Amino acid sequence: FELGKISGYKYEDMNGNGVLDDGDEPLPGWTIYLSGPMSTSTTTDDKGYFEFTGLVYGTYTVTEETRDNWVAMTTTHYTVPIASGSCVELDPFLNVELSTIWGYKFEDSNSNGVWDAGEHGLPGWTIEMIWDADPVHYFAVTDETGYWEFTDLMPSEMYYLWEVQQKGWTPTTQTWWLGPIVSGTDQRVPDFGNFKNVYITVF
């Protein structure tokens, strides 16, 4: 009996389409498990490659490691029969790392469009977001420091978000952001500045 071999690759699916494209990045250091007549594990190398050699006859299951904040875009395991001389290369495991878009909203006391020393964040303001053809509107609310975020985001060619205006305030910066998100993005949006309107009463 000629001993068998199973090999494959693991990649970061940058655009989240479930297909290995130019620009997808190898994922080193991920554990791949083998179970069946022989059970063992290995880790992917710097090219995302792994292999199991010296396999005896039988049916094996090859399973990729799961990690928090990552989503599998292909199957997470393969069932592989091994006969004498079998040399099987699996379709690649493709995964997306969830992304975050975040930023701050501040009171622009001197109305110069810059977050200067001494100016503070604005809590309780709503930031609204949509993406691609998803009809759902997503909302985040600034905390006591003016910070807001949208987490666990999948890759997309278009995310669009904007600050919801409040009566009595005037924006001093751009009020929206538009851009693509790829796997593993940590995107800070330029700070949203607002000036609290001043009223002068004359008798």
TIVEX-736107 format. One record per residue (C-alpha): residue in three letters; x negated, y negated, z. Coordinates in steps of 0.02 Angstrom, whole numbers, padded with zeros to 5 digits, always signed. Layout:
<drenvos>
ALAXYZ
...
</drenvos>
This chain:
<drenvos>
PHE+00000+00000+00000
GLU-00071-00170-00051
LEU-00038-00295+00088
GLY+00073-00443+00047
LYS+00065-00632+00065
ILE+00190-00773+00093
SER+00141-00956+00068
GLY+00221-01126+00048
TYR+00215-01313+00081
LYS+00300-01440+00192
TYR+00328-01621+00136
GLU+00405-01781+00198
ASP+00550-01818+00081
MET+00523-02006+00067
ASN+00685-02047-00026
GLY+00789-01911+00057
ASN+00853-01834-00105
GLY+00807-01654-00060
VAL+00691-01639-00210
LEU+00500-01639-00211
ASP+00456-01800-00303
ASP+00297-01896-00339
GLY+00265-01999-00184
ASP+00326-01869-00058
GLU+00193-01846+00076
PRO+00121-01682+00143
LEU+00160-01649+00326
PRO+00010-01576+00420
GLY+00016-01500+00593
TRP+00192-01427+00585
THR+00220-01251+00652
ILE+00289-01118+00534
TYR+00353-00956+00612
LEU+00354-00781+00538
SER+00466-00643+00607
GLY+00499-00466+00546
PRO+00389-00310+00544
MET+00249-00429+00595
SER+00279-00588+00696
THR+00160-00735+00708
SER+00149-00922+00675
THR+00034-01046+00590
THR+00022-01233+00562
THR+00020-01332+00400
ASP-00147-01404+00345
ASP-00184-01581+00285
LYS-00100-01539+00118
GLY+00056-01471+00204
TYR+00006-01293+00154
PHE+00033-01135+00255
GLU+00014-00948+00223
PHE+00038-00778+00303
THR-00073-00637+00239
GLY-00098-00452+00273
LEU+00089-00416+00276
VAL+00155-00238+00281
TYR+00313-00177+00196
GLY+00478-00250+00257
THR+00590-00404+00262
TYR+00525-00562+00344
THR+00601-00728+00398
VAL+00498-00887+00379
THR+00561-01032+00485
GLU+00500-01210+00500
GLU+00480-01301+00666
THR+00617-01424+00713
ARG+00575-01594+00788
ASP+00677-01734+00863
ASN+00710-01880+00746
TRP+00682-01772+00591
VAL+00814-01704+00473
ALA+00791-01553+00358
MET+00838-01592+00177
THR+00816-01411+00121
THR+00843-01244+00207
THR+00749-01222+00371
HIS+00714-01037+00342
TYR+00687-00909+00204
THR+00715-00721+00202
VAL+00576-00636+00106
PRO+00562-00450+00060
ILE+00383-00388+00045
ALA+00335-00237-00060
SER+00162-00176-00105
GLY+00061-00317-00184
SER+00196-00451-00155
CYS+00129-00629-00161
VAL+00274-00749-00131
GLU+00265-00939-00136
LEU+00419-01018-00057
ASP+00507-01175-00114
PRO+00443-01319-00007
PHE+00518-01370+00158
LEU+00572-01553+00143
ASN+00607-01665+00293
VAL+00657-01845+00325
GLU+00603-01945+00476
LEU+00746-02056+00535
SER+00715-02242+00524
THR+00751-02399+00627
ILE+00794-02578+00577
TRP+00778-02706+00715
GLY+00752-02888+00756
TYR+00792-03037+00868
LYS+00912-03183+00873
PHE+00856-03344+00960
GLU+00918-03518+01002
ASP+00821-03637+00891
SER+00825-03787+01008
ASN+00728-03904+00893
SER+00809-03836+00733
ASN+00642-03808+00644
GLY+00677-03628+00590
VAL+00536-03558+00699
TRP+00548-03466+00864
ASP+00439-03581+00968
ALA+00373-03558+01144
GLY+00508-03600+01270
GLU+00653-03550+01158
HIS+00752-03400+01218
GLY+00843-03254+01139
LEU+01032-03260+01117
PRO+01128-03115+01197
GLY+01300-03055+01145
TRP+01288-03094+00958
THR+01347-02967+00831
ILE+01240-02903+00687
GLU+01336-02812+00550
MET+01267-02686+00425
ILE+01320-02585+00272
TRP+01218-02468+00161
ASP+01236-02397-00014
ALA+01415-02345-00054
ASP+01459-02304+00126
PRO+01621-02400+00164
VAL+01586-02401+00351
HIS+01528-02563+00432
TYR+01402-02537+00572
PHE+01380-02658+00716
ALA+01244-02698+00843
VAL+01252-02827+00983
THR+01101-02924+01045
ASP+01043-02891+01223
GLU+00987-03018+01352
THR+00825-03049+01256
GLY+00913-03069+01088
TYR+00854-02897+01031
TRP+00960-02786+00918
GLU+00931-02624+00822
PHE+01006-02493+00707
THR+00930-02320+00732
ASP+00939-02144+00656
LEU+00946-02212+00479
MET+00925-02104+00324
PRO+00829-02164+00170
SER+00926-02277+00055
GLU+00893-02394-00091
MET+00994-02530-00007
TYR+01030-02582+00171
TYR+01117-02750+00192
LEU+01141-02834+00360
TRP+01189-03006+00422
GLU+01223-03103+00580
VAL+01404-03140+00622
GLN+01424-03327+00645
GLN+01500-03407+00799
LYS+01595-03570+00806
GLY+01492-03717+00866
TRP+01325-03649+00802
THR+01225-03684+00644
PRO+01100-03559+00572
THR+00923-03626+00547
THR+00852-03470+00462
GLN+00911-03348+00331
THR+01066-03261+00399
TRP+01047-03094+00308
TRP+00923-02960+00257
LEU+00928-02841+00108
GLY+00805-02702+00071
PRO+00768-02516+00044
ILE+00725-02393+00181
VAL+00616-02238+00156
SER+00580-02096+00276
GLY+00499-02152+00439
THR+00524-02339+00415
ASP+00510-02455+00565
GLN+00578-02615+00489
ARG+00577-02779+00584
VAL+00692-02908+00508
PRO+00641-03092+00516
ASP+00712-03174+00671
PHE+00884-03255+00657
GLY+00882-03433+00726
ASN+01034-03537+00773
PHE+01056-03714+00837
LYS+01196-03754+00958
ASN+01288-03901+00885
VAL+01281-04066+00979
TYR+01433-04178+00997
ILE+01417-04364+01035
THR+01573-04455+01091
VAL+01578-04644+01067
PHE+01706-04761+01145
</drenvos>
